[in-house]
Amino acid sequence: MKRELQMQLVEAYPSFFREYGGDWRLTRMADGCAHGNGWFGIVKRLCEAIREECDTDPDARENFRFEQIKQKAGLLRIYHAGGNARIAALIQEAEQESAWVCEDCGATEALVPRPAQGWVPTLCPRCFETRQSRWKRREDEARS
Ligand SMILES: [Zn+2]
């Protein structure tokens, strides 16, 4: 995700993102969210819900943090430390929501269908085409 969006999250929720910018040998949060810009809204809403939960649970407020946020097999995948069962459930909901939101632009309609086997990125047809032409360009460059 682009830096400008990362920083919005880091500044709004510094304790959740306390490992952001850390040593990449020690944390997988060094570079922040490893996914497209389209999922920013999901992660932001998730952070807001977690903060509300932390308001009622001092332990969670003290120790909750993200350990890794990335795209895996076309879906949002989030690892964390601390928190509580309610926060774990909120994270799971956010991961599931990503199946319905274009990873690159945030569109929620007419996504490229997920195959019964294997996987494709969760993208709208326009972003899918953009990525395909990028892949093809790279292949052509590799061949020449
Ligand atoms: Zn899109």
Boltz pocket constraint, residues with backbone or C-beta under 6 A from the ligand:
constraints:
  - pocket:
      binder: B
      contacts: [[A, 102], [A, 103], [A, 104], [A, 105], [A, 106], [A, 107], [A, 123], [A, 124], [A, 125], [A, 126], [A, 127], [A, 128]]
      max_distance: 6.0
